Structure formats: C-alpha cells, structure tokens
Amino acid sequence: MDTYKKNKKETIGQGRQHCKQQPPRSSQDFIQAGESDAERCAPRPALEYRGCLPSEIMDPQGKQHILEDRPLKDNIYHENITQLSPQRIALQLRPGKEQSFTVRFKRAEGYPVDLYYLMDLSYSMKDDLEKIKQLGSDLMAALRKVTTSVKIGFGAFVDKTVLPYVNMVPSKQKHPCQIPKENCQPAFSYRHVLALTENASEFESRVGQQHISANLDDAEGGFDALMQAAICKIGWRNVTSLLVFTSDGTFHTAGDGKLAGIHMPNDGRCHLDANGVYSKSHLYDYPSLGHLAEVLSKSNIQPIFAVTSSRLSLYKELSKLIPKSVVGELKSDSRNVVQLIEDAYKSLASTVKLGHFSDLPPGISIAYDSHCGDTETYGQTEGGECSDVSVNQLVQFTVKVMATTCLPESQKLVLRVLGVGEEIHVEVSTTCDCQCGDTQPDAHHCSGGHGNLTCGICRCHEGYVGRRCDCRKDELLGSEALTLPSGSFCSCDNVACERHNGQLCAGNGQCRCGHCQCLANYTGNACECSLDTSGCTQEGKICNGHGHCICNRCQCDVGWLGSHCVDHQMPCEVHR
C-alpha cells in the first residue's frame, strides 16, 4: 500500500489512547488527507490490511511482577510460619487480555487454634449448661490432639431485653424462669464471660458461675451475640479461629427489631460495657445474614453450629450462606459436644477455599482454577476450593485476572484462604497508553522544528498550530481577522479551537470560546466527523452489514476488512 512507510508504527486500539512512531516524509504519511488521527488506532488485521508490517504495529502487553514470595515454611514452635505464597504481586493488565498467576498453599502441622464457646442460656438449655460446666479440660485435650497451642473462651446470649422478646414485668425481669426457687439470672442480649485463655481450669470456673435465664419466644438473639463476639477484642489471635455456637432455638434477624420499635440497622461495632454485656441491643436491630457473613469472613472466624436435631435442617441452610461454616447435631444435654467440635474442626481444616471475599473493583473480573492433586476444577468465579486436603499436602490455584476497561487508578485486591490469617495482596493497574519512547525535540517533520514529535504526532511549540505545526498563530489572526476577544472577562477568543487538516474546526463549524460549534451533519471536537453515510454505502448496504459507519467511514467487525467491510478474513489469518 503506497501510503505506508517502514518506520511509522501504528497501534491496536479498543477505545484507548494509542500512538504511532514518526513519519520521515509527509508524502508518505500513513494518515491521508481528510483522515483523522484516530485511523492510527485499529485492530491488528485492519492495520495490516492497510499496509503495516506486523513488526511496525505497537501492541502493548500486560506484565506481572512478584513483589514478595517467601517460601512455604513450617516449624515446631509455630513461629514465622508461611502457608500461602506468593504474598504480594503487581499486575499490569491490557484491557481484554487475561493475566494469570499461581498460588500455593500447604497447611502447617499443629497450627494454633482459638475456640470461643458461645452458648444459648435460654431456659430450654438448662441441661446443656450443667454439662458444659465440666468440659473445659476435655475441650483442651481434644484440641491438643491437633495442636499444642490452644486457647478457649466463653460467652452467652438470650435475647434483647425489651418486649416482646422478654417479660418486662419487674418481678419477671429479676427472675424470668417459671419455677420460683430456681437459680435463674435476669435476661441479657449477649455477655462476654471469658477472654481466650490457655487455662482450662479458669474456663471451668467461669462457666461454673453461669446460670440459666429465659425469654418469651422460640427465637433467640444469637445473631447479636455472633456479631459482638466477632467484632470485639476478646483475645482473637491471627490463627485458626473457631466459634462454637450452641442452641436449640431459631434466631432473630434484621427486621425483627421493628417488633420492639427498633429501627436503626445494626452498625457492626463493638458495644460491650465494663461487665462485658452488649449495652445497645435495645437501640440497634439484629444484623442481617449477609452483614454477619461478611464480618465473620473478614475476621477469619469459622463458625461451628452445634444445634439439636429439631433445628438441624434450619442451620444447614444457614451454613450454606456463611463461608467456611459447619453444622453438627447436638445431643439433648450436649454430652457429645467435644466429639462434635473435634469432627467439625477436621472437616474445616481439610477444606481449602481461596477467594477474594469482597466486592471486586468495577472493570475487574477473576476466575480460579483449582489443582487439588487427584481432582481439578476450572473457571470458578467465587473462589477456588479443594476438599479432603491433609496436613502438609500442597495444593495450587491458578488465579486469572482480567480488566474489561481502562482503570482510572491502580486497584488493590486481597486474596485469602478462609480460616487462615495470611493474605495475598494484588495491585492491579492497566496499560492503556503506548510507550513509544521515540520523542524527537524540534523535529524536522514538524515543519522544520516547530514542535516535538511524540508517537508520530507533532506537539507544537508556542505560537504554532496545525497537524505539522505549519501555521503561525499571528498569521492566522491577521489573515482571518479573528482577533476580537469576548466573554465577561475577555477570556474567550475564536481561534483557540481544534484544527483538522490545518483548518479551524475543519472548515465545518465556527470557533466559539475555545469550542467548535459544528454545522449541521458534522460532529467531533474539530467538526471533522461527517454524519453522512454515503461513503459507507455500497449497493444499498451500510458497511455490507458487517460494520458501523463512523465519520462516513466503515469501522468493520472482527473478521471483516476493506473500505466497505466486504472482504472476509479467513479464520487462520487471525493467528498470523
């Protein structure tokens, strides 16, 4: 094609900024008279069709940089353990093109465990409380089978201390149980009793001081308790965190507070008073299931719902909506709770789920491939998952990230394995500009040095205008008599508009205070784009039905070429 010159480079475009390297002589310029600089930006087949060699086309590619990649490491003292790698990575994405990286995980043997026992103390749990008072040592012993570093804590709940949840008659407030001489404490929403500790005797002592209480309905305030236990500083470490929730009742959720005239949504903050009691349960509604799931996930807390057989199906449905949670059947007096916790821990520890667990920034998508040894799954969008993973078994995930558009600024993503305190920090940016690296100051191409040439475009020095800086502003002012300032502060003139082919507003409009006002049937910043479609029409069809008419020129669909999109590209040519 005789309009092509070897050392002029074009770029592939998808609505982004692109560039072209310098043309040495105007007679062989890639851009023809009457064409806009937008012609430089097009799909690779279209540029090649117009005469560009593949080596002369600029197509910036994405990159990735591993910023931190400590090797997986374990030790008997549980210090400086690394179970997840890499730790930090930076991705530069080309919109529409995928970048992938590999994540490795290996669960360390004997990883520390925190277990917080959260118990329903409504009256129907009376037998269970008596059993739990004796289980501190047994709980410690069961957990020390898998780790030498264990801490346990205790909290309890009943319900909001307002009607219609509890009886507000003064005598019933003091003694809500039906049997007058029963050792029964006033109702409360949630009470934090014991911070996480390694002392099993202290656990038994503090739990032994607890008494049963009572409320009016079958549903309890367990969601309030879960929220406060997850949010408040009760001794959680950055280790495997288990929260055992025991109950034989159902649960209140967001919206139920309206029955008591409570309209303010749960604020997700800690409100424990000096006695460890949730002091604002009468002001804030119960948390929603989605809010609670988000907080538990963000806090890396794995709930174990230990419930009676009559509530088993309800909590199994609940567990489906709370990441990394399990449900076990609690016997009527909680005699099997230690075995239940042991089995639940094994189930949680053997499942490895990697994900982002928060909303993705606009314009970013992620998919996960899971490589679990004997099994593999592909294209999961919510996270990768491997089951039946043993201690010290290596599993890997391929994380695929893609940007669908140019990002205005870099974005940060955090990937985690649920139940593990370590994180992967991913910084994502997009590559949308051509890095030509060929700026020529005072370039000869720009009318003998009246501008700098960057990416094939002249950036004119002060006093010069035009595609090749070939017009002096003062000469234009004299010849066109366009010197009168206007506006309230004389801040506008009628020459500071864009030019096309050396003409102000392409000759298809008038310059008004720096902006072109186009004549009918023209548009564009410089009125360079004709809305006429005659140049796109052939045999009564616009772009042969395989493209769009833009500025009276066909922009062909993928696979179609030519001035009217009549040439069909063979499938193999796409991969030249």
C-alpha positions as CSV (number, residue, x, y, z in Angstrom):
1,M,0.0,0.0,0.0
2,D,1.7,3.2,-1.1
3,T,0.7,5.2,1.9
4,Y,2.8,3.1,4.3
5,K,6.3,4.0,5.5
6,K,8.5,1.5,7.2
7,N,9.4,3.4,10.3
8,K,5.9,4.6,11.1
9,K,4.3,2.4,13.7
10,E,0.5,2.0,14.3
11,T,-1.2,0.7,17.4
12,I,-4.0,-1.6,18.1
13,G,-6.9,0.2,19.8
14,Q,-10.0,-0.6,21.7
15,G,-11.2,2.9,22.6
16,R,-7.9,3.8,24.4
17,Q,-5.0,6.2,23.8
18,H,-2.6,5.0,21.2
19,C,0.4,6.2,19.2
20,K,2.4,6.0,16.0
21,Q,6.1,6.4,15.5
22,Q,7.5,9.2,13.4
23,P,6.9,9.5,9.6
24,P,10.0,10.9,7.9
25,R,8.3,12.5,4.8
26,S,4.8,13.9,4.6
27,S,4.4,12.5,1.1
28,Q,4.4,9.0,2.5
29,D,2.4,9.7,5.7
30,F,0.2,6.8,6.9
31,I,-2.7,9.2,7.5
32,Q,-4.2,10.5,4.3
33,A,-5.6,13.9,3.8
34,G,-9.1,14.1,5.2
35,E,-8.4,11.3,7.7
36,S,-8.2,11.9,11.4
37,D,-5.5,10.6,13.8
38,A,-8.0,8.0,15.0
39,E,-7.0,6.0,11.9
40,R,-3.8,5.1,13.7
41,C,-5.8,3.1,16.3
42,A,-7.4,-0.1,14.9
43,P,-7.4,-3.9,15.3
44,R,-4.2,-5.6,14.1
45,P,-5.9,-7.1,11.0
46,A,-7.2,-3.7,9.9
47,L,-3.7,-2.1,10.2
48,E,-2.0,-4.9,8.4
49,Y,-4.6,-4.7,5.6
50,R,-3.7,-1.0,5.2
51,G,-0.1,-1.9,4.7
52,C,1.5,-2.1,8.2
53,L,4.0,-4.8,8.8
54,P,3.4,-6.8,12.0
55,S,6.8,-5.6,13.3
56,E,5.7,-2.0,12.9
57,I,2.5,-2.3,14.9
58,M,2.6,-1.2,18.6
59,D,0.6,-3.5,20.8
60,P,1.5,-3.0,24.5
61,Q,1.2,-6.2,26.6
62,G,0.4,-6.7,30.2
63,K,3.1,-7.6,32.8
64,Q,3.3,-9.1,36.2
65,H,5.8,-8.7,39.0
66,I,6.1,-10.9,42.0
67,L,7.0,-8.4,44.8
68,E,7.2,-10.9,47.7
69,D,7.3,-14.7,47.6
70,R,8.5,-16.2,50.8
71,P,8.8,-20.0,50.6
72,L,6.3,-22.2,52.3
73,K,7.7,-22.9,55.8
74,D,6.7,-24.7,59.0
75,N,8.4,-25.2,62.4
76,I,7.6,-26.9,65.7
77,Y,7.5,-23.5,67.5
78,H,4.8,-22.1,65.1
79,E,6.8,-19.0,64.6
80,N,7.2,-17.3,61.2
81,I,5.0,-20.0,59.5
82,T,4.3,-19.5,55.8
83,Q,1.4,-21.5,54.4
84,L,0.4,-19.2,51.5
85,S,2.5,-17.8,48.7
86,P,3.2,-15.5,46.9
87,Q,2.4,-12.7,49.4
88,R,2.5,-9.6,47.1
89,I,2.1,-9.3,43.3
90,A,1.6,-6.4,40.9
91,L,-0.3,-6.9,37.6
92,Q,-0.4,-4.6,34.7
93,L,-3.3,-5.6,32.6
94,R,-4.0,-4.9,28.9
95,P,-7.9,-4.5,28.8
96,G,-9.5,-7.6,27.4
97,K,-6.4,-9.7,27.9
98,E,-6.1,-12.1,30.8
99,Q,-3.1,-12.4,33.2
100,S,-2.7,-15.4,35.5
101,F,-0.5,-16.4,38.4
102,T,-0.2,-19.5,40.6
103,V,-1.0,-19.6,44.3
104,R,0.4,-22.3,46.5
105,F,-0.9,-23.4,49.9
106,K,0.2,-26.1,52.4
107,R,-1.4,-26.3,55.8
108,A,1.2,-26.4,58.6
109,E,1.1,-29.2,61.1
110,G,-0.1,-28.2,64.6
111,Y,-1.2,-24.7,63.6
112,P,-2.6,-22.8,66.7
113,V,-6.3,-22.7,67.4
114,D,-8.6,-20.3,69.2
115,L,-12.0,-21.6,70.2
116,Y,-14.8,-19.4,71.6
117,Y,-17.8,-21.2,73.0
118,L,-20.9,-19.1,72.5
119,M,-23.9,-20.6,74.4
120,D,-27.7,-20.1,74.4
121,L,-28.7,-19.7,78.0
122,S,-32.4,-19.6,77.5
123,Y,-34.3,-22.0,79.8
124,S,-34.5,-25.0,77.4
125,M,-30.7,-25.2,77.5
126,K,-30.6,-25.9,81.3
127,D,-29.2,-29.5,81.0
128,D,-26.6,-28.4,78.4
129,L,-25.2,-25.7,80.8
130,E,-24.7,-28.3,83.5
131,K,-22.8,-30.5,81.1
132,I,-20.6,-27.7,79.7
133,K,-19.5,-26.7,83.2
134,Q,-17.5,-29.9,83.3
135,L,-16.0,-29.9,79.8
136,G,-13.1,-27.3,79.9
137,S,-10.4,-29.9,80.3
138,D,-12.0,-32.3,77.8
139,L,-12.2,-29.5,75.2
140,M,-8.5,-28.6,75.7
141,A,-7.5,-32.3,75.5
142,A,-9.4,-32.8,72.2
143,L,-7.8,-29.7,70.6
144,R,-4.3,-30.6,71.8
145,K,-4.5,-33.7,69.6
146,V,-4.0,-31.4,66.6
147,T,-2.0,-28.5,68.1
148,T,0.0,-27.6,71.1
149,S,-1.2,-24.0,71.1
150,V,-4.9,-23.8,72.1
151,K,-6.9,-21.0,73.7
152,I,-10.6,-21.2,74.7
153,G,-13.1,-18.6,75.8
154,F,-16.8,-18.4,76.7
155,G,-19.8,-16.1,76.0
156,A,-23.5,-16.5,76.4
157,F,-26.7,-15.0,75.0
158,V,-30.5,-14.9,75.5
159,D,-32.3,-12.0,73.6
160,K,-32.9,-8.3,73.5
161,T,-34.2,-7.1,76.9
162,V,-37.3,-5.4,75.6
163,L,-40.8,-6.5,74.8
164,P,-41.9,-8.7,73.0
165,Y,-38.7,-10.8,73.5
166,V,-38.5,-10.9,77.3
167,N,-41.0,-10.3,80.1
168,M,-40.8,-6.7,81.3
169,V,-42.8,-7.2,84.5
170,P,-40.4,-6.1,87.2
171,S,-40.6,-9.4,89.1
172,K,-40.0,-11.3,85.9
173,Q,-37.1,-9.1,84.9
174,K,-35.3,-10.2,88.1
175,H,-36.4,-13.9,87.9
176,P,-37.6,-14.8,84.4
177,C,-37.8,-18.6,85.0
178,Q,-41.1,-20.2,85.8
179,I,-40.0,-22.1,88.9
180,P,-39.8,-19.5,91.7
181,K,-36.9,-21.1,93.6
182,E,-34.8,-21.9,90.5
183,N,-31.3,-20.3,90.3
184,C,-32.2,-18.0,87.4
185,Q,-30.5,-14.9,86.2
186,P,-32.1,-11.8,84.5
187,A,-32.2,-12.0,80.8
188,F,-29.5,-10.3,78.7
189,S,-28.7,-9.9,75.0
190,Y,-25.0,-11.1,75.0
191,R,-22.4,-11.3,77.7
192,H,-18.7,-11.9,77.1
193,V,-17.7,-14.1,80.1
194,L,-14.1,-15.2,79.5
195,A,-11.5,-14.0,77.1
196,L,-9.5,-16.6,75.2
197,T,-7.1,-18.3,77.5
198,E,-4.9,-21.4,77.8
199,N,-6.2,-22.1,81.3
200,A,-8.8,-24.9,81.2
201,S,-9.4,-24.6,85.0
202,E,-10.3,-20.9,84.6
203,F,-12.7,-21.9,81.8
204,E,-14.5,-24.4,84.0
205,S,-14.5,-21.9,86.9
206,R,-16.1,-19.0,85.0
207,V,-18.6,-21.2,83.1
208,G,-19.5,-22.8,86.5
209,Q,-20.6,-19.4,87.7
210,Q,-23.2,-19.1,84.9
211,H,-27.0,-19.6,85.5
212,I,-29.8,-20.2,83.1
213,S,-32.2,-17.4,82.1
214,A,-35.4,-17.2,80.0
215,N,-37.2,-15.3,77.2
216,L,-40.7,-15.3,75.7
217,D,-40.4,-16.7,72.2
218,D,-38.6,-19.6,70.4
219,A,-36.2,-17.4,68.5
220,E,-33.1,-16.1,70.3
221,G,-30.7,-13.2,69.9
222,G,-27.8,-15.3,68.7
223,F,-27.1,-13.1,65.7
224,D,-26.4,-10.1,68.1
225,A,-24.0,-12.3,70.0
226,L,-22.2,-13.6,66.9
227,M,-21.7,-10.0,65.7
228,Q,-20.3,-8.8,69.0
229,A,-18.1,-11.8,69.5
230,A,-16.6,-11.4,66.0
231,I,-16.1,-7.6,66.3
232,C,-15.0,-7.1,69.9
233,K,-11.5,-7.6,71.2
234,I,-11.9,-10.8,73.1
235,G,-8.4,-12.2,72.6
236,W,-8.6,-13.5,69.0
237,R,-5.1,-14.2,67.6
238,N,-4.1,-14.4,63.9
239,V,-4.6,-18.2,63.9
240,T,-7.3,-20.7,63.2
241,S,-10.3,-19.1,64.9
242,L,-13.3,-21.3,65.7
243,L,-16.6,-20.0,67.2
244,V,-18.9,-22.8,68.6
245,F,-22.5,-21.6,68.6
246,T,-24.8,-23.9,70.6
247,S,-28.5,-23.5,70.7
248,D,-31.8,-25.4,70.5
249,G,-33.8,-22.4,69.2
250,T,-34.2,-20.4,66.0
251,F,-32.7,-16.9,65.5
252,H,-33.9,-13.4,65.0
253,T,-32.5,-11.5,62.1
254,A,-32.7,-8.0,60.6
255,G,-36.1,-6.5,60.6
256,D,-37.4,-8.4,63.6
257,G,-36.3,-5.5,65.8
258,K,-39.2,-3.4,64.4
259,L,-41.5,-5.5,66.7
260,A,-39.9,-3.7,69.6
261,G,-39.8,-0.3,67.8
262,I,-36.1,-0.7,66.9
263,H,-35.4,0.8,63.5
264,M,-31.7,1.6,63.4
265,P,-29.8,-1.1,61.4
266,N,-27.0,-3.0,63.2
267,D,-23.9,-0.8,63.0
268,G,-21.4,-3.7,63.1
269,R,-19.4,-2.1,66.0
270,C,-18.4,-3.3,69.4
271,H,-20.7,-2.2,72.3
272,L,-19.6,-4.1,75.3
273,D,-19.8,-2.3,78.7
274,A,-17.4,-2.8,81.6
275,N,-19.2,-6.0,82.6
276,G,-18.9,-7.5,79.1
277,V,-22.6,-7.0,78.3
278,Y,-23.9,-5.8,74.9
279,S,-25.2,-2.5,76.1
280,K,-27.0,-1.2,72.9
281,S,-29.2,-4.2,71.9
282,H,-32.2,-2.0,72.6
283,L,-31.0,0.6,70.1
284,Y,-29.8,-1.5,67.1
285,D,-31.7,-4.1,65.1
286,Y,-30.4,-7.6,64.7
287,P,-27.7,-8.0,62.0
288,S,-28.7,-9.3,58.6
289,L,-27.4,-12.7,57.5
290,G,-25.4,-11.0,54.7
291,H,-23.8,-8.5,57.1
292,L,-23.0,-11.2,59.6
293,A,-21.4,-13.5,57.0
294,E,-19.3,-10.6,55.8
295,V,-18.0,-9.8,59.3
296,L,-17.2,-13.4,60.1
297,S,-15.4,-13.9,56.8
298,K,-13.4,-10.6,57.2
299,S,-12.5,-11.6,60.8
300,N,-11.4,-15.1,59.6
301,I,-13.8,-16.8,62.1
302,Q,-15.1,-20.2,61.2
303,P,-18.5,-20.9,62.9
304,I,-19.4,-24.4,64.2
305,F,-23.2,-24.5,64.7
306,A,-23.9,-27.2,67.3
307,V,-27.7,-27.5,67.4
308,T,-30.4,-30.0,68.4
309,S,-32.0,-32.4,65.8
310,S,-35.2,-30.3,65.5
311,R,-33.1,-27.3,64.3
312,L,-30.6,-29.2,62.2
313,S,-32.2,-28.5,58.8
314,L,-32.6,-24.8,59.5
315,Y,-28.9,-24.3,60.4
316,K,-27.8,-26.4,57.5
317,E,-29.5,-23.8,55.2
318,L,-27.9,-21.0,57.2
319,S,-24.5,-22.6,56.9
320,K,-24.7,-22.5,53.1
321,L,-24.7,-18.7,53.3
322,I,-21.9,-18.3,55.8
323,P,-18.5,-19.1,54.3
324,K,-16.4,-21.9,55.9
325,S,-19.1,-22.9,58.5
326,V,-20.3,-26.4,59.5
327,V,-23.2,-27.8,61.4
328,G,-23.3,-30.7,63.8
329,E,-26.1,-32.3,65.8
330,L,-26.0,-31.6,69.5
331,K,-27.5,-34.2,71.8
332,S,-30.2,-33.1,74.2
333,D,-27.7,-32.5,77.1
334,S,-24.6,-31.6,75.0
335,R,-22.9,-34.7,76.0
336,N,-21.4,-35.2,72.6
337,V,-20.2,-31.6,72.1
338,V,-16.5,-32.4,72.4
339,Q,-16.6,-35.1,69.7
340,L,-18.8,-32.7,67.6
341,I,-16.2,-30.0,67.8
342,E,-13.4,-32.4,67.0
343,D,-15.2,-33.7,63.9
344,A,-16.1,-30.2,62.8
345,Y,-12.5,-29.0,63.1
346,K,-11.3,-31.9,61.0
347,S,-13.9,-31.0,58.3
348,L,-13.0,-27.3,58.3
349,A,-9.2,-28.0,58.3
350,S,-9.4,-30.4,55.3
351,T,-11.2,-27.9,53.1
352,V,-9.1,-25.2,51.5
353,K,-11.0,-22.3,49.9
354,L,-9.1,-19.4,48.2
355,G,-11.0,-16.3,47.2
356,H,-11.3,-12.5,47.3
357,F,-14.4,-12.4,49.7
358,S,-15.2,-8.8,49.0
359,D,-16.7,-6.9,46.0
360,L,-14.3,-6.5,43.1
361,P,-13.5,-3.1,41.7
362,P,-15.5,-2.1,38.7
363,G,-14.0,-3.4,35.5
364,I,-12.1,-6.3,37.1
365,S,-13.1,-10.0,36.8
366,I,-11.4,-13.0,38.5
367,A,-11.6,-16.8,37.9
368,Y,-10.0,-19.6,39.7
369,D,-8.7,-23.0,38.6
370,S,-8.1,-25.5,41.5
371,H,-5.4,-28.1,41.3
372,C,-6.1,-30.5,44.2
373,G,-3.9,-33.4,43.4
374,D,-6.3,-36.0,42.1
375,T,-9.0,-33.6,41.1
376,E,-9.1,-30.3,39.2
377,T,-11.8,-27.7,38.6
378,Y,-11.8,-24.7,36.2
379,G,-13.3,-21.3,35.9
380,Q,-14.8,-20.8,39.3
381,T,-15.7,-17.2,39.8
382,E,-16.5,-17.2,43.6
383,G,-13.2,-18.8,44.6
384,G,-11.1,-22.0,44.2
385,E,-11.7,-24.9,46.6
386,C,-10.0,-28.2,47.4
387,S,-11.5,-30.8,49.7
388,D,-10.1,-33.7,51.8
389,V,-6.7,-31.9,52.0
390,S,-4.3,-33.4,54.6
391,V,-1.7,-31.6,56.7
392,N,1.5,-30.8,54.7
393,Q,-0.3,-31.5,51.4
394,L,0.5,-28.9,48.7
395,V,-2.5,-27.6,46.7
396,Q,-2.3,-25.0,43.9
397,F,-4.7,-22.5,42.4
398,T,-4.4,-20.6,39.1
399,V,-5.8,-17.1,39.5
400,K,-6.9,-15.4,36.3
401,V,-7.5,-11.7,36.4
402,M,-8.8,-9.5,33.5
403,A,-9.7,-5.9,33.1
404,T,-12.6,-5.1,30.8
405,T,-11.8,-1.4,30.7
406,C,-9.0,1.1,31.5
407,L,-8.8,1.8,35.2
408,P,-8.5,5.4,36.3
409,E,-6.1,4.4,39.0
410,S,-4.5,1.2,40.4
411,Q,-6.7,-1.0,42.5
412,K,-5.9,-3.3,45.4
413,L,-7.2,-6.9,45.8
414,V,-6.8,-9.2,48.8
415,L,-6.9,-12.9,48.4
416,R,-7.2,-15.3,51.4
417,V,-7.7,-18.9,52.3
418,L,-10.7,-18.9,54.7
419,G,-9.7,-19.7,58.2
420,V,-6.0,-18.8,57.6
421,G,-4.6,-15.4,58.7
422,E,-2.2,-15.0,55.8
423,E,-3.1,-12.9,52.8
424,I,-2.1,-12.2,49.2
425,H,-2.0,-8.5,48.2
426,V,-2.5,-7.9,44.5
427,E,-2.1,-4.4,43.0
428,V,-3.9,-4.1,39.6
429,S,-3.3,-1.4,37.0
430,T,-4.0,-1.2,33.3
431,T,-1.7,-0.5,30.3
432,C,-3.7,1.8,28.0
433,D,-1.0,4.2,26.7
434,C,1.6,3.5,24.1
435,Q,5.2,3.9,25.5
436,C,6.7,4.9,22.2
437,G,10.0,6.1,23.7
438,D,10.8,8.0,20.5
439,T,10.2,11.7,21.3
440,Q,12.2,13.9,19.0
441,P,12.6,17.5,20.2
442,D,12.4,20.2,17.5
443,A,11.6,17.5,14.9
444,H,12.2,18.2,11.2
445,H,8.9,16.5,10.5
446,C,7.1,19.3,12.4
447,S,7.7,21.9,9.7
448,G,11.4,22.1,10.3
449,G,11.5,22.1,14.1
450,H,8.3,24.0,15.2
451,G,7.3,21.2,17.5
452,N,8.3,17.9,19.3
453,L,7.3,14.6,17.6
454,T,5.9,12.0,20.1
455,C,4.3,8.8,18.9
456,G,4.1,10.2,15.4
457,I,2.1,13.3,16.5
458,C,3.5,16.9,16.5
459,R,3.2,18.8,19.8
460,C,3.6,22.3,18.6
461,H,5.8,25.0,20.2
462,E,4.1,28.1,21.4
463,G,2.9,30.3,18.5
464,Y,2.4,27.4,16.1
465,V,-0.6,25.3,15.3
466,G,-1.6,22.7,12.8
467,R,-1.0,18.9,12.3
468,R,2.6,19.6,11.5
469,C,2.9,23.0,13.2
470,D,2.8,24.6,9.8
471,C,0.7,27.7,10.7
472,R,1.8,30.7,12.8
473,K,-1.0,31.9,15.1
474,D,-0.2,35.6,14.4
475,E,-0.5,35.0,10.7
476,L,-3.9,33.3,11.1
477,L,-5.1,36.2,13.3
478,G,-4.1,38.6,10.6
479,S,-5.5,36.8,7.6
480,E,-8.7,35.6,9.1
481,A,-9.4,38.7,11.2
482,L,-10.2,36.6,14.2
483,T,-8.6,38.8,16.8
484,L,-11.5,40.1,18.9
485,P,-11.7,38.8,22.5
486,S,-15.1,38.1,24.0
487,G,-16.7,37.0,27.2
488,S,-17.4,38.8,30.5
489,F,-13.7,38.9,31.4
490,C,-12.4,39.0,27.8
491,S,-11.2,35.4,28.4
492,C,-12.6,33.9,25.2
493,D,-11.3,34.1,21.6
494,N,-12.4,32.4,18.4
495,V,-9.1,30.8,17.4
496,A,-8.3,28.5,20.3
497,C,-10.3,25.6,18.9
498,E,-9.1,22.3,17.5
499,R,-8.0,22.1,13.9
500,H,-8.3,19.4,11.3
501,N,-6.3,19.3,8.1
502,G,-4.9,22.7,9.0
503,Q,-8.4,24.3,9.2
504,L,-10.1,25.7,12.2
505,C,-13.0,23.4,13.1
506,A,-12.1,21.6,9.9
507,G,-14.0,24.3,8.0
508,N,-17.2,22.7,9.1
509,G,-18.0,25.0,12.0
510,Q,-17.3,28.1,13.9
511,C,-15.0,28.6,16.9
512,R,-16.8,29.9,20.0
513,C,-14.7,30.5,23.1
514,G,-12.4,27.5,22.5
515,H,-15.1,25.1,21.3
516,C,-16.2,24.3,17.8
517,Q,-19.9,24.8,17.0
518,C,-20.4,22.4,14.1
519,L,-22.6,22.9,11.1
520,A,-25.5,20.6,10.6
521,N,-24.4,17.0,9.7
522,Y,-20.9,17.4,11.3
523,T,-19.7,16.4,14.8
524,G,-16.4,15.9,16.7
525,N,-14.1,18.2,18.7
526,A,-12.9,19.7,15.4
527,C,-16.1,19.1,13.4
528,E,-14.0,16.6,11.5
529,C,-16.6,13.9,11.5
530,S,-19.3,13.8,8.9
531,L,-22.6,12.2,9.8
532,D,-23.3,11.4,6.2
533,T,-23.2,7.7,5.4
534,S,-22.8,7.9,1.7
535,G,-19.1,6.9,2.0
536,C,-20.1,3.8,3.9
537,T,-22.9,2.7,1.5
538,Q,-22.4,0.3,-1.3
539,E,-25.2,-1.4,-3.2
540,G,-27.7,0.0,-0.7
541,K,-25.9,-1.6,2.3
542,I,-24.0,0.3,5.0
543,C,-20.7,-1.4,5.6
544,N,-22.1,-4.5,3.9
545,G,-23.9,-5.2,7.2
546,H,-20.6,-6.1,8.9
547,G,-19.5,-2.9,10.5
548,H,-20.5,0.6,11.7
549,C,-20.4,3.9,9.8
550,I,-18.3,6.3,11.8
551,C,-17.4,9.7,10.3
552,N,-18.6,8.4,6.9
553,R,-16.0,5.6,7.1
554,C,-16.7,2.0,7.9
555,Q,-15.3,0.5,11.1
556,C,-15.5,-3.2,10.3
557,D,-16.5,-6.0,12.7
558,V,-13.8,-8.5,13.7
559,G,-13.1,-10.8,10.7
560,W,-14.1,-8.3,8.0
561,L,-11.9,-5.9,6.1
562,G,-11.9,-3.3,3.3
563,S,-13.4,0.2,2.9
564,H,-16.9,-1.3,2.9
565,C,-16.2,-4.4,5.0
566,V,-16.7,-6.7,2.0
567,D,-13.5,-8.8,2.5
568,H,-13.9,-11.7,4.8
569,Q,-10.8,-12.7,6.7
570,M,-10.1,-16.4,6.7
571,P,-10.0,-17.9,10.2
572,C,-6.3,-18.9,10.0
573,E,-5.3,-15.3,9.2
574,V,-6.3,-14.2,12.8
575,H,-3.3,-16.2,14.1
576,R,-0.7,-14.9,11.6
